[in-house]
Amino acid sequence: MAVWPVLIFRVRKSRTYVLYEREGRGSEAGVLVREGPGVRVSLGRLGVTEEGAEVVEAASPDSEGKEDAAALGGYQQELKRTLGSFQVFAISFAFISVAVGIFSTYDDVLQNAGPVGIWLWVVATVGQVLVALVVAQLAGRIPLSGSSYQWASRLADPKVGWGFGWLSFCYLAIAVVAVDNALASQAFMPLAGIRPDEDTARVITLVILLVQAVVVVASTRLVSLINTAAVGLELALVVVVALLLAIVVAVTGRGAAGNLVSRGVTEHAPHYFDVGGGLMIAMIMGLATLVGFDSAANLAEEAKDPFRSVPRAIVGSVLAAGVLGIVFLICLTVAIEDIPRVTASESPVAAIMRERLGPPMERVLLAAVAIAFFGAGTVVMTACSRMVFAMSRDGRFPAHRLMRRVSPRTQTPVPATVLILVVGLVLMIALPGAALLKLITASTILPAIIYGATIVLYLAVRRRLDRRKGAFDLGRFELPVAVCALLWTLVSLFVLVSPAEALVPVLIVVGLLVVGGLFFVGLLLFNRPALETEPGDVSVFEH
């Protein structure tokens, strides 16, 4: 179904009518009631227009397939479209960050499942690709900032959409702190020769948060340039290190292919195959790393041709990360000469690099990982600020009148970005070490919940979604893929909550839901219209 704005005209200062033409349906007018930077819309027939209408904008229908996503959503275009196809891909890939994920969790695999646990990465890759395919189906139809929040609001109900948005905000706000704290303690401090110290790591984390906030506020293009450079460096690092390790092992004969099936220090561990046991815990490496691919959808209003570039970025980033990740893991694992010694080290990846390639290469690795960490943290902060902005322009976020403001100079949501900085500062200053660790662990549970809910949404509304020519579409495979993806998210959620150590993180997630529920009740009592009306012509995205 083709649809495009043909004419926009004003009747009074408070109202603007948008004339749409659709194939086989003639013309319709949408009444846009302005409310700050955003607008709210209810459709009416063209015949209800009033006399004295003043034409304020015209558009031709020759741009089929390239309509402005924000216009289709009923919003004014406020964010600047600067992201090309590779830049959109780089956003999702940077959020996933193979080097960062493996660097941070490889020790957990060795300690709980042994080297053989790396093969669970393949299982996680297959499952997350299925999820990404479903997410891409929605991203290719409703390319608006706020991703799952927008999809649920428009295709289900604004109240349901609010729940998606709150969960996503909580996850992204915590993830920023998690990434930057890991950057400080695991990459920057060892690289700078600073001895391990929690207070020092927190101070460095605060500085990193501030620098990232300045970058995100300054320009989306600057974020993209930094992120593209970080992704390019990370890709080169993973490929080059994997090749060097393979060559060294082949030349020296030090290392063993048998490591790939070894249980290492867990050889005689009890409960290894139990629910919540060592083998199951090793799955968390893939589940904690191969997430965030939907961040490209969160910046859809800043992407060029988002109907094509965003879905391709979502799926392509997971596939690329999955393939590169398993190659890197195989080379690392085969290169281990003394499994117990490497397992006992603070950073097994750095230890393997130091033993096989020498201390200089270890420092190169730390420098590259630090840059990858910084790029990932910047992307997470950017995605979180767009989520806050998207909810605020609909009046569904605390202090929404402030949070929806966009700088006319930089065309970025400044207050929303500053909020993420403030949340990070509060978490770093107020939470003791153990509580902060539990909070970060809780952030691995939230994506599974969000993805599962998104798949349920897709299964419920898929028959009503428009098939856009040239956009991403699974065709007849959409139902089996979605069902398999849903089953996978249930399995992954079970894996994440079943270990005994997950009790406190689960309680933290429940607490975040309770806090959000209190604000939701406040909206129902004092601003109910915000949860009962939806900007834009929802039928644009349906048959």
C-alpha positions in Angstrom: 0.0 0.0 0.0 1.6 3.3 -1.1 1.0 6.4 1.0 2.5 9.8 0.9 1.7 13.3 2.1 0.4 15.4 -0.8 -0.6 18.6 0.8 -0.3 20.2 4.3 -2.5 23.1 5.1 -3.4 25.1 8.2 -6.8 26.2 9.4 -6.0 27.7 12.8 -2.8 28.1 14.7 -3.7 25.1 16.8 -4.5 22.8 13.9 -2.8 21.6 10.7 -4.4 19.2 8.2 -2.3 16.7 6.2 -3.8 15.4 3.0 -2.8 11.8 2.1 -3.4 9.9 -1.1 -3.4 6.1 -1.0 -3.7 3.6 -3.8 -7.3 2.6 -4.3 -8.6 4.7 -1.4 -8.5 8.2 -2.6 -7.7 11.1 -0.3 -7.9 11.5 3.4 -7.0 14.3 5.8 -5.2 13.9 9.1 -5.8 16.4 11.9 -2.5 17.2 13.5 -3.0 18.9 16.9 0.3 20.4 17.8 1.8 19.8 21.2 5.4 21.0 21.6 7.9 19.6 19.2 5.7 16.5 18.7 2.2 16.3 17.3 -0.9 14.2 18.0 -3.1 13.0 15.1 -6.6 11.7 14.6 -7.8 11.0 11.0 -10.8 12.5 9.5 -12.3 12.6 6.0 -11.2 15.3 3.6 -14.8 16.6 3.6 -14.6 18.0 7.1 -12.0 20.6 6.2 -12.9 24.3 7.0 -12.9 27.3 4.8 -9.9 29.6 4.7 -7.3 26.9 4.8 -3.8 28.2 4.2 -1.3 26.0 2.3 1.9 25.8 4.3 3.7 22.8 2.6 3.4 20.6 -0.4 5.0 17.3 -1.3 4.9 15.2 -4.5 4.1 11.5 -4.6 7.2 10.7 -6.7 9.1 9.6 -3.6 7.5 6.2 -3.1 9.7 4.0 -1.0 11.5 6.9 0.4 8.9 8.7 2.5 10.1 10.4 5.6 9.6 8.0 8.5 8.9 10.8 10.9 6.2 12.3 8.7 4.6 8.8 8.4 4.7 8.6 12.2 2.9 12.0 12.6 6.0 13.8 14.0 7.9 16.7 12.7 11.4 15.8 11.6 13.7 17.2 14.3 16.6 14.8 14.3 19.1 15.1 11.5 19.4 12.2 9.0 23.2 11.7 8.7 23.7 7.9 9.0 24.5 5.8 5.9 24.1 2.1 5.6 27.5 1.1 7.0 27.2 3.7 9.8 23.8 2.2 10.8 25.4 -1.3 10.8 28.3 0.0 12.9 25.9 1.2 15.5 24.4 -2.2 16.1 27.8 -4.0 15.8 29.4 -1.6 18.2 26.6 -2.2 20.8 27.2 -6.0 20.4 31.1 -5.5 20.4 32.6 -9.0 20.0 36.0 -8.0 21.5 34.4 -6.4 24.5 32.0 -9.2 25.2 34.6 -12.0 24.9 37.2 -10.0 26.8 34.7 -9.5 29.7 33.2 -13.0 29.9 35.8 -15.5 28.7 37.0 -16.0 32.2 33.5 -17.0 33.3 33.4 -19.7 30.6 36.7 -21.2 31.6 35.9 -21.2 35.3 32.4 -22.6 35.0 32.3 -24.8 31.9 36.0 -25.1 30.8 37.2 -24.4 27.2 34.5 -26.6 25.7 31.9 -24.0 26.8 32.9 -21.8 23.9 30.6 -23.9 21.6 27.6 -22.5 23.4 28.4 -19.3 21.5 27.2 -21.0 18.3 23.9 -21.9 20.0 23.5 -18.3 21.2 24.3 -16.9 17.7 21.6 -19.1 16.0 19.0 -18.1 18.6 19.8 -14.4 18.5 19.8 -14.4 14.7 16.2 -15.7 14.9 15.3 -12.9 17.2 17.0 -10.3 15.0 15.0 -11.5 12.0 11.8 -10.8 13.8 13.0 -7.4 15.1 14.0 -6.5 11.6 10.5 -7.2 10.4 9.1 -4.5 12.6 12.0 -2.1 12.1 11.4 -2.2 8.3 7.8 -1.2 8.8 7.9 1.4 11.6 11.4 3.1 11.5 10.9 5.6 14.4 13.1 6.5 17.3 12.1 4.4 20.3 12.0 1.1 18.4 10.0 -1.4 20.4 8.3 1.4 22.3 6.9 2.8 19.1 6.0 -0.6 17.7 4.0 -1.6 20.7 2.4 1.8 21.1 1.1 1.9 17.5 0.3 -1.7 16.9 -1.0 -2.8 20.3 -1.8 0.0 22.7 0.0 3.1 24.1 -0.1 1.6 27.6 1.6 -1.6 26.3 4.1 0.6 24.5 4.9 2.5 27.7 5.9 -0.8 29.3 8.3 -1.6 26.4 9.8 1.9 26.7 10.3 1.7 30.4 12.1 -1.7 30.2 14.3 -0.4 27.4 15.2 2.7 29.3 16.1 0.8 32.4 18.3 -1.7 30.4 20.1 1.0 28.4 20.7 3.3 31.3 22.3 0.4 33.3 24.2 -0.8 30.3 26.0 2.6 29.9 27.3 2.3 33.4 28.2 -1.4 32.9 30.2 -0.8 29.7 32.0 2.3 31.0 32.9 0.8 34.3 34.3 -2.3 32.5 36.3 0.1 30.2 37.8 1.8 33.3 38.7 -1.3 35.3 39.4 -4.0 32.7 41.1 -2.0 29.9 42.1 1.6 30.7 43.6 1.0 34.2 45.8 -2.1 33.1 46.8 -0.2 30.0 47.9 2.9 32.0 49.6 0.7 34.6 47.2 1.8 37.4 46.8 -0.8 40.1 43.3 -2.3 40.6 41.2 -0.1 42.9 37.4 0.3 42.9 37.3 3.9 43.8 39.8 4.9 41.1 37.7 2.9 38.6 34.6 4.8 39.6 36.3 8.2 39.1 37.5 7.1 35.7 34.0 5.9 34.8 32.5 9.3 35.7 35.0 11.0 33.4 34.2 8.6 30.6 30.5 9.2 31.0 31.0 13.0 30.9 33.1 12.8 27.7 30.5 10.5 26.0 27.7 12.9 27.0 29.5 15.8 25.4 30.1 13.8 22.2 26.5 12.6 22.0 25.2 16.1 22.5 27.6 17.7 20.0 26.6 15.7 16.9 25.1 12.4 15.8 27.6 12.5 12.9 30.5 12.8 15.4 29.1 9.8 17.3 28.9 7.9 14.0 32.5 8.8 13.0 33.9 7.7 16.4 31.8 4.6 16.3 32.8 3.7 12.7 36.4 4.1 13.6 36.0 1.9 16.7 34.2 -0.8 14.8 36.8 -0.8 12.0 39.5 -1.2 14.6 37.7 -3.9 16.4 37.1 -5.9 13.2 40.7 -5.6 12.3 41.8 -6.6 15.8 39.7 -9.7 15.9 40.8 -10.9 12.5 44.5 -10.1 12.9 44.8 -11.5 16.4 43.0 -14.7 15.3 45.3 -15.1 12.4 48.4 -14.4 14.5 47.4 -16.9 17.2 46.8 -19.6 14.5 50.2 -18.9 12.9 52.0 -19.0 16.2 50.4 -22.2 17.3 51.1 -23.8 13.9 54.7 -22.8 13.9 55.6 -23.5 17.6 53.4 -26.4 18.1 52.5 -25.0 21.5 48.8 -25.2 22.0 46.3 -28.0 21.4 43.2 -28.6 19.4 42.1 -30.9 22.2 41.4 -27.8 24.2 38.2 -27.3 22.2 36.6 -30.4 23.9 38.3 -30.0 27.3 36.4 -29.3 30.5 39.6 -27.8 32.0 39.4 -27.1 35.7 35.8 -28.2 35.8 36.6 -31.8 34.8 35.3 -33.3 38.1 33.0 -30.5 39.1 29.7 -31.6 40.6 26.4 -30.4 39.1 28.1 -29.5 35.8 25.1 -30.5 33.7 22.5 -29.5 36.2 20.0 -26.7 35.7 21.9 -23.6 36.7 25.1 -25.6 36.6 28.5 -24.7 35.1 27.7 -25.6 31.5 24.5 -23.5 31.5 26.3 -20.6 33.0 28.7 -20.6 30.1 25.8 -19.7 27.8 25.7 -16.2 29.4 28.8 -15.2 27.3 26.7 -15.3 24.1 23.5 -14.0 25.7 25.2 -11.1 27.3 27.2 -10.2 24.2 24.9 -10.7 21.3 22.3 -8.1 22.4 21.7 -4.5 21.5 21.4 -5.1 17.8 18.1 -3.2 17.8 20.0 0.0 18.7 20.0 0.7 14.9 16.2 0.9 15.1 16.5 3.3 18.0 18.2 5.8 15.7 16.0 5.1 12.7 15.0 8.8 12.4 18.6 9.7 11.8 19.2 7.0 9.2 19.1 7.4 5.4 16.6 5.1 3.8 15.7 3.4 7.2 13.3 1.0 5.7 16.2 -0.9 4.1 19.3 0.1 6.0 18.0 -0.5 9.6 16.7 -4.1 9.1 19.9 -5.1 7.2 22.0 -3.6 10.0 20.1 -5.5 12.7 20.5 -8.9 11.1 23.9 -8.3 9.6 25.4 -7.2 12.9 24.4 -10.4 14.7 25.6 -12.6 11.8 29.0 -10.8 11.6 29.4 -10.8 15.4 28.5 -14.5 15.6 31.0 -15.6 12.9 33.8 -13.4 14.1 33.2 -14.3 17.7 33.5 -18.1 17.2 36.6 -17.8 15.1 38.2 -15.6 17.7 37.2 -18.0 20.5 38.5 -21.0 18.7 41.9 -19.4 18.1 42.1 -18.2 21.7 41.2 -21.6 23.1 43.6 -23.6 20.9 46.4 -21.3 21.8 46.1 -22.1 25.6 49.1 -24.1 26.8 48.3 -24.3 30.5 44.6 -24.2 31.0 44.6 -24.0 34.9 47.1 -21.1 34.8 45.1 -19.2 32.2 41.9 -19.9 34.0 43.2 -18.4 37.2 44.4 -15.2 35.6 42.5 -12.0 36.0 42.1 -11.6 32.2 42.5 -14.9 30.3 42.4 -13.1 26.9 45.2 -10.7 27.9 47.2 -13.6 29.4 46.9 -15.7 26.2 48.0 -12.7 24.1 51.0 -12.0 26.4 52.2 -15.6 26.4 51.8 -16.2 22.7 52.4 -12.8 21.1 54.4 -10.9 23.8 53.7 -8.0 26.1 53.7 -5.3 23.3 50.8 -7.1 21.6 49.0 -7.4 24.9 49.1 -3.6 25.2 47.9 -3.2 21.6 45.0 -5.5 22.5 44.2 -3.4 25.6 44.3 -0.2 23.6 42.0 -1.6 20.9 39.6 -3.0 23.5 39.5 0.3 25.3 38.5 2.1 22.1 35.9 -0.6 21.4 34.5 -0.1 24.9 34.3 3.6 24.4 32.5 3.3 21.1 30.1 0.8 22.6 29.3 3.0 25.6 28.8 6.0 23.3 26.3 4.1 21.2 24.4 2.8 24.3 24.2 6.4 25.7 22.9 7.6 22.3 20.3 4.9 22.0 19.1 5.5 25.6 18.8 9.3 25.0 16.7 8.6 21.8 14.4 6.3 23.9 13.9 9.0 26.5 13.2 11.6 23.7 10.7 9.3 21.9 8.7 8.7 25.1 8.9 12.3 26.2 7.5 13.8 22.9 4.5 11.6 23.6 4.2 12.9 27.2 5.0 9.5 28.7 8.2 10.1 30.5 9.0 12.0 33.7 9.7 15.7 33.0 8.6 15.1 29.4 8.3 18.8 28.5 12.0 19.2 29.2 13.2 15.8 28.0 11.6 16.2 24.5 13.6 19.3 23.7 16.0 19.1 20.7 18.8 21.6 20.2 18.1 23.6 17.0 21.9 23.9 16.5 23.0 20.3 17.0 19.7 18.6 16.3 20.2 16.3 19.2 18.1 15.8 22.4 20.3 17.5 24.9 18.2 17.2 28.1 17.6 13.5 27.4 21.3 12.9 27.1 22.1 14.8 30.2 19.6 12.6 32.1 21.5 9.5 31.1 24.7 11.1 32.4 23.0 12.0 35.7 21.7 8.5 36.1 25.2 7.1 35.6 26.6 9.5 38.1 24.1 8.6 40.7 24.6 4.9 40.2 28.4 5.2 40.4 28.4 7.4 43.5 25.5 5.9 45.5 25.8 2.1 45.0 28.5 0.0 46.8 30.5 -2.4 44.8 28.4 -5.5 45.4 25.1 -3.7 44.7 26.5 -2.2 41.5 27.7 -5.7 40.3 24.2 -7.1 41.0 22.6 -4.2 39.1 24.8 -4.8 36.1 24.0 -8.5 36.2 20.3 -7.6 36.2 20.8 -5.8 32.9 21.5 -9.1 31.2 17.9 -10.2 32.0 16.1 -7.2 30.7 17.0 -7.7 26.9 15.6 -11.3 27.0 12.3 -9.9 28.4 12.2 -7.1 25.9 12.9 -9.4 22.9 10.4 -12.0 24.1 7.7 -9.4 24.4 8.6 -7.9 21.0 8.2 -11.3 19.4 4.8 -11.9 21.1 3.8 -8.5 19.7 4.8 -9.4 16.2 3.0 -12.7 16.3 -0.2 -10.8 17.4 -0.2 -8.1 14.8 1.8 -9.6 11.8 -1.3 -10.1 9.7 -2.1 -6.4 9.9 1.3 -5.2 8.9 1.8 -3.7 5.5 4.2 -5.4 3.0 6.4 -2.5 1.8 8.0 -3.0 -1.6 11.7 -3.3 -1.3 11.8 -3.4 2.5 13.0 -6.3 4.5 10.5 -9.2 4.6 10.7 -12.9 5.5 7.7 -13.8 3.4 6.3 -17.2 4.1 9.1 -18.0 6.6 8.0 -15.2 9.0 5.7 -17.5 11.1 8.1 -20.4 11.7 11.0 -18.0 12.3 9.0 -16.0 14.9 7.8 -19.1 16.7 11.3 -20.5 16.9 12.6 -17.1 18.1 10.0 -17.0 20.8 11.0 -20.5 22.0 14.6 -19.4 22.1 13.9 -16.3 24.2 12.1 -18.4 26.7 15.1 -20.8 26.9 17.5 -17.9 27.2 15.4 -16.2 29.9 15.4 -19.5 31.8 19.2 -19.8 31.5 19.6 -16.3 32.8 17.4 -16.6 35.9 18.0 -20.2 36.9 21.5 -19.9 38.6 21.3 -19.3 42.4 23.4 -16.1 41.9 20.6 -14.6 39.8 18.1 -14.2 42.7 19.2 -10.7 43.6 19.4 -9.5 39.9 15.9 -10.8 39.4 14.7 -8.9 42.5 16.3 -5.8 41.1 14.4 -6.2 37.8 11.2 -6.6 39.8 12.0 -3.4 41.7 12.6 -1.5 38.5 9.2 -2.7 37.3 7.6 -1.6 40.5 9.1 1.9 40.2 7.9 2.1 36.6 4.5 0.9 37.7 4.2 3.7 40.2 4.9 6.3 37.5 2.5 4.5 35.2 -0.3 4.9 37.8 0.6 8.6 38.1 0.1 8.9 34.3 -3.3 7.2 34.6 -4.4 9.6 37.4 -3.0 12.9 36.2 -2.3 12.6 32.4 -4.5 9.8 31.1 -4.8 11.3 27.6 -1.0 10.6 27.1 -1.8 6.9 27.4 -4.9 6.9 25.3 -3.9 8.8 22.2 -1.2 8.0 19.6 0.6 10.4 17.3 0.3 9.7 13.6 -1.8 7.6 11.3 -1.5 4.1 12.7 -3.2 2.6 9.6 -0.2 3.7 7.5 1.6 0.7 8.9 -1.2 -1.8 8.4 -3.2 -3.3 5.6 
